Amino acid sequence: MRSIYELESDVGNFQAYVHASESDLEVMMAVRGLPLITEWSPPRVVRSDEPGPRSDCPSLFGTSSPCLSKRALDILGDVLLARGEALPVDCEDEPLFIYNCTRFADVLDVERSGVEWGEGGQSPQDESDNILWVERIVWKPEAYTETVFRIPRIQHSPTFISSEVRQAIEASGLQGFLFEELEGL
């Protein structure tokens, strides 16, 4: 059976970066799945004080979107860029990109999942409500046809990937990726 994973950086074992200024943080926090490439101004990032080897998916504090090395983008570009865009980052150490997944898929069964709603009517029927937290995930069947996606109504939705994308990352020899399997109940 196919699985769905949250795509993350292995911050505990690899190098990380932080925003150079508050204005750089604001730019990174704007990455929420809407296309930005035409108005993008690369934020400046610096290596964090925590030691660690280089990574193809370094942690970038200030964004819920994955950060990718040029090598990772070269290898995974066909898959990822079909569902998003690569936003360059101003980094002295190496070329880095924030992957902004622009594919939103309504595949979370909000009626059966353990969802905490934001302000408003606290109802899956009220489209103005945002999901603050998902404690327990129940996927709709069509979730397993997606390759790379975000969930709508989650303001800073993480990027989710299929087991096929995970296998492609692992087979490529890229380092620094972490995959949290999210079971559909």
ChimeraX attribute file (.defattr): number of C-alpha atoms within 10 A of each C-alpha:
attribute: neighborCount
match mode: 1-to-1
recipient: residues
	/A:1	4
	/A:2	9
	/A:3	15
	/A:4	24
	/A:5	19
	/A:6	20
	/A:7	23
	/A:8	21
	/A:9	25
	/A:10	18
	/A:11	20
	/A:12	12
	/A:13	15
	/A:14	20
	/A:15	23
	/A:16	26
	/A:17	20
	/A:18	18
	/A:19	23
	/A:20	15
	/A:21	12
	/A:22	11
	/A:23	12
	/A:24	19
	/A:25	18
	/A:26	14
	/A:27	17
	/A:28	24
	/A:29	15
	/A:30	13
	/A:31	23
	/A:32	21
	/A:33	25
	/A:34	14
	/A:35	16
	/A:36	16
	/A:37	13
	/A:38	7
	/A:39	7
	/A:40	13
	/A:41	15
	/A:42	17
	/A:43	20
	/A:44	20
	/A:45	22
	/A:46	16
	/A:47	18
	/A:48	15
	/A:49	10
	/A:50	12
	/A:51	12
	/A:52	13
	/A:53	11
	/A:54	16
	/A:55	23
	/A:56	21
	/A:57	30
	/A:58	26
	/A:59	27
	/A:60	24
	/A:61	18
	/A:62	18
	/A:63	21
	/A:64	21
	/A:65	25
	/A:66	20
	/A:67	30
	/A:68	28
	/A:69	20
	/A:70	18
	/A:71	15
	/A:72	20
	/A:73	20
	/A:74	10
	/A:75	16
	/A:76	17
	/A:77	16
	/A:78	10
	/A:79	14
	/A:80	21
	/A:81	16
	/A:82	13
	/A:83	19
	/A:84	19
	/A:85	20
	/A:86	20
	/A:87	22
	/A:88	21
	/A:89	21
	/A:90	18
	/A:91	18
	/A:92	11
	/A:93	10
	/A:94	11
	/A:95	13
	/A:96	24
	/A:97	22
	/A:98	22
	/A:99	23
	/A:100	28
	/A:101	27
	/A:102	22
	/A:103	20
	/A:104	18
	/A:105	14
	/A:106	16
	/A:107	19
	/A:108	20
	/A:109	17
	/A:110	20
	/A:111	11
	/A:112	13
	/A:113	16
	/A:114	14
	/A:115	20
	/A:116	15
	/A:117	18
	/A:118	16
	/A:119	12
	/A:120	11
	/A:121	12
	/A:122	16
	/A:123	18
	/A:124	16
	/A:125	10
	/A:126	10
	/A:127	11
	/A:128	14
	/A:129	17
	/A:130	19
	/A:131	22
	/A:132	16
	/A:133	13
	/A:134	15
	/A:135	10
	/A:136	15
	/A:137	17
	/A:138	20
	/A:139	20
	/A:140	15
	/A:141	11
	/A:142	11
	/A:143	20
	/A:144	17
	/A:145	10
	/A:146	15
	/A:147	19
	/A:148	25
	/A:149	26
	/A:150	24
	/A:151	19
	/A:152	17
	/A:153	18
	/A:154	17
	/A:155	12
	/A:156	19
	/A:157	22
	/A:158	21
	/A:159	24
	/A:160	23
	/A:161	23
	/A:162	21
	/A:163	18
	/A:164	13
	/A:165	19
	/A:166	19
	/A:167	10
	/A:168	14
	/A:169	16
	/A:170	12
	/A:171	9
	/A:172	11
	/A:173	11
	/A:174	17
	/A:175	18
	/A:176	21
	/A:177	22
	/A:178	15
	/A:179	16
	/A:180	12
	/A:181	15
	/A:182	15
	/A:183	12
	/A:184	17
	/A:185	10
